[in-house]
């Protein structure tokens, strides 16, 4: 019995120490890779910000029509957001896009954390509203990106919120995958989105993958149910966590939402 308890404690300690590597999978870009992307998408601008702690942050900006809204994009935990450049240019010609790279991702320096992602997201919002002159800003969060997107919506006025394969709380997702661990005690990056949602009145488009085995749709539904603003549920039948974009209803739903909720 003592030996089993010792093994369990050691496993719990190992997971606790490794949790950052289990949550964040940075996708850095070399200068050469970034230059190649710039050649492929010459209309995309590279934007840089300096966080209060001196960390240099990077984003790709796809300019939209004058007076049009900007979609502020936050990607998944293993995503290089430049992959969205083609869709950002072609799918929503009425909107500009600001594709942000978390710390340690793309050309952003530093290391990711819940606190850093949340604070940096507000910096990018303020950049879009100020330097880029956006009159209306949508936030778009994919998977992990639901965290900074919801944080921005709770702190700044947004025209709408698009969440793809989101979750209610990273603690609850962790409990599902590691039922034998005291996740609620261990987790540093909690992203308790369902606790914030009741204070947000912005319109929501919640897109759930019904065959998602990473963040099962039940977690998206709990966040959706907690949302008090106008909301729309889009269930993608047959889609998994990483195959949402291939379902025609995915972009159809996003384009319709951006058009219908625009002010």
KAVEN-V842979 format. One record per residue. RES is the residue in one small letter. SS is DSSP state (helix for helix, strand for strand, loop for the rest). Layout:
BEGIN
res = {RES;RES}
ss = {SS;SS}
END
This chain:
BEGIN
res = {x;x;x;x;x;x;x;x;x;x;x;x;x;x;x;x;x;x;x;x;x;x;x;x;x;x;x;x;x;x;x;x;x;x;x;x;x;x;x;x;x;x;x;x;x;x;x;x;x;x;x;x;x;x;x;x;x;x;x;x;x;x;x;x;x;x;x;x;x;x;x;x;x;x;x;x;x;x;x;x;x;x;x;x;x;x;x;x;x;x;x;x;x;x;x;x;x;x;x;x;x;x;x;x;x;x;x;x;x;x;x;x;x;x;x;x;x;x;x;x;x;x;x;x;x;x;x;x;x;x;x;x;x;x;x;x;x;x;x;x;x;x;x;x;x;x;x;x;x;x;x;x;x;x;x;x;x;x;x;x;x;x;x;x;x;x;x;x;x;x;x;x;x;x;x;x;x;x;x;x;x;x;x;x;x;x;x;x;x;x;x;x;x;x;x;x;x;x;x;x;x;x;x;x;x;x;x;x;x;x;x;x;x;x;x;x;x;x;x;x;x;x;x;x;x;x;x;x;x;x;x;x;x;x;x;x;x;x;x;x;x;x;x;x;x;x;x;x;x;x;x;x;x;x;x;x;x;x;x;x;x;x;x}
ss = {loop;helix;helix;helix;helix;helix;helix;helix;helix;helix;helix;helix;helix;helix;helix;helix;helix;helix;helix;helix;helix;helix;helix;loop;loop;loop;loop;strand;loop;loop;helix;helix;helix;helix;helix;helix;helix;helix;helix;helix;loop;loop;loop;loop;strand;strand;strand;strand;strand;strand;loop;loop;loop;loop;loop;strand;strand;strand;strand;strand;strand;strand;loop;loop;loop;loop;loop;loop;loop;strand;strand;strand;strand;strand;loop;loop;loop;loop;loop;loop;helix;helix;helix;helix;helix;helix;helix;helix;helix;helix;loop;loop;loop;loop;loop;strand;strand;strand;strand;strand;loop;loop;loop;loop;loop;strand;loop;loop;loop;loop;loop;loop;loop;helix;helix;helix;helix;helix;helix;helix;helix;helix;helix;helix;helix;helix;helix;helix;helix;loop;loop;loop;loop;loop;loop;loop;strand;strand;strand;strand;strand;strand;helix;helix;helix;helix;helix;helix;helix;helix;helix;helix;helix;helix;helix;loop;loop;loop;loop;strand;strand;strand;strand;strand;loop;loop;loop;loop;strand;helix;helix;helix;helix;helix;helix;helix;helix;loop;loop;loop;loop;loop;helix;helix;helix;helix;loop;loop;loop;loop;loop;strand;helix;helix;helix;helix;helix;loop;loop;loop;loop;loop;loop;strand;strand;strand;strand;strand;strand;loop;loop;loop;loop;loop;loop;loop;helix;helix;helix;helix;helix;helix;helix;helix;helix;helix;loop;loop;loop;loop;strand;strand;strand;strand;strand;strand;loop;loop;loop;loop;loop;loop;loop;helix;helix;helix;loop;helix;helix;helix;helix;helix;helix;helix;helix;helix;helix;helix;helix;helix;loop;loop;loop}
END
